[in-house]
Amino acid sequence: MTPDRAVVSCAQALRDPTRFDALIDVRSESEFAEDHLPGALNLPVLHDAERVEVGTLYKQVSPFDARRRGAVLVARNIASIVETRLVGMGRDWRPLVYCWRGGQRSASLAHVLSRIGWSARQLEGGYKAFRRQVLQELLDLPAHFRFYVVCGPTGSGKSRLLQQLGLAGAQVLDLEQLAHHRGSVLGGLPSLPQPSQKMFETRVWSALRAMNAERPVFVESESRKVGDLRVPDALIAAMRSSSCVRVDLPIGERVRLLRDEYVHLEQVPARLFAQLDCLTPVHGRERVEQWKALAAAGEWDALVERLLLEHYDPAYTKSISRNFTRIDAAHVVALERSAQAGFTTAAQALVATIGS
């Protein structure tokens, strides 16, 4: 093997990522957006439109014409990358380059970088090999951790407690943060779309890999799906057999907390109405129209309380008792107010009791 084609296996790269100064993903923008190795920089050697152009030539004209046109585009893009994006890199810079399967795209850039004098390496098998490793490790990783599942009805402040646990030094796996969703029918974040399923799984894998298996991990009591994204099966299984922490908060404070967190729905009632319509098959048109009428009249406290009592609480009670086998022995965190100070104190007490 020639030095400019030096290849590193996925296992080697992940075992010691500090040996590389940069991780370069040369795939197109859309490929990168779907998922990529954590920390990767996207420097496409073929952009989306260019891939379409080359692919069309391959199918409609000939493989030779496609390769010739592709070579022109790749050469042009690599020249631009070296002239602009890499202009400040010193001679000791050590990049690892990858594409979809560790083929021609990554080989082209790695070859040029090596000829310049940089110690460039190519990821064997590319993103595809990385994806296989993520899926394999997600089957095994969750079983190595001791989870404490934070339970409680909607609006009890589970996410706030998780945040404060993290600030108190505990290990926290925040699935809703990784999924960009609050986990209910109204839980979408208005300016933050959910990642792809692949990227969500990469985020979960990356978070678990960074944790110490000898310390407890706090995680919220999610269902199998967070928004449109599915939680890995092995993780759900581990969570459902784990110890629980139950958060209790008076319903008036739950209403206050939810109105604070979902203010965007009050500001755009049409968005709320569209999401409430999703509950029609469960509750019927008459009840959903009653909820909408409260929103239209600005009766927000009454609306949130009815949603809790008529939809969220019954669903929670049914789900939690069926899915989390140790809920009856849960450590109880009883709060009187939804103020931040209470969650901070509760988190510190949990860390002192359970450990960080």
HELIX and SHEET records of a PDB file:
HELIX    1   1 PRO A    3  ARG A    5  5                                   3    
HELIX    2   2 CYS A   10  ARG A   15  1                                   6    
HELIX    3   3 PRO A   17  ARG A   19  5                                   3    
HELIX    4   4 GLU A   29  GLU A   34  1                                   6    
HELIX    5   5 ASP A   48  GLN A   60  1                                  13    
HELIX    6   6 PRO A   63  SER A   80  1                                  18    
HELIX    7   7 ILE A   81  ARG A   85  3                                   5    
HELIX    8   8 GLN A  104  ILE A  116  1                                  13    
HELIX    9   9 GLY A  126  ASP A  140  1                                  15    
HELIX   10  10 LEU A  141  HIS A  144  5                                   4    
HELIX   11  11 LYS A  158  LEU A  167  1                                  10    
HELIX   12  12 LEU A  175  ALA A  179  1                                   5    
HELIX   13  13 GLN A  197  ARG A  209  1                                  13    
HELIX   14  14 ASP A  233  ARG A  240  1                                   8    
HELIX   15  15 ILE A  251  GLU A  261  1                                  11    
HELIX   16  16 VAL A  263  GLN A  267  1                                   5    
HELIX   17  17 PRO A  269  ASP A  277  1                                   9    
HELIX   18  18 THR A  280  HIS A  283  1                                   4    
HELIX   19  19 ARG A  285  ALA A  296  1                                  12    
HELIX   20  20 TRP A  300  LEU A  307  1                                   8    
HELIX   21  21 LEU A  308  TYR A  312  3                                   5    
HELIX   22  22 ASP A  313  ASN A  323  1                                  11    
HELIX   23  23 ILE A  327  ALA A  329  5                                   3    
HELIX   24  24 GLN A  340  ILE A  354  1                                  15    
SHEET    1   A 5 VAL A   7  VAL A   8  0                                        
SHEET    2   A 5 ARG A 121  LEU A 123  1                                        
SHEET    3   A 5 PRO A  95  TYR A  98  1                                        
SHEET    4   A 5 ALA A  22  ASP A  25  1                                        
SHEET    5   A 5 LEU A  41  ASN A  42  1                                        
SHEET    1   B 5 GLN A 171  LEU A 173  0                                        
SHEET    2   B 5 VAL A 217  GLU A 220  1                                        
SHEET    3   B 5 PHE A 147  CYS A 151  1                                        
SHEET    4   B 5 SER A 243  ASP A 248  1                                        
SHEET    5   B 5 HIS A 331  ALA A 334  1                                        
SHEET    1   C 2 LYS A 225  VAL A 226  0                                        
SHEET    2   C 2 LEU A 229  ARG A 230 -1                                        
END                                                                             
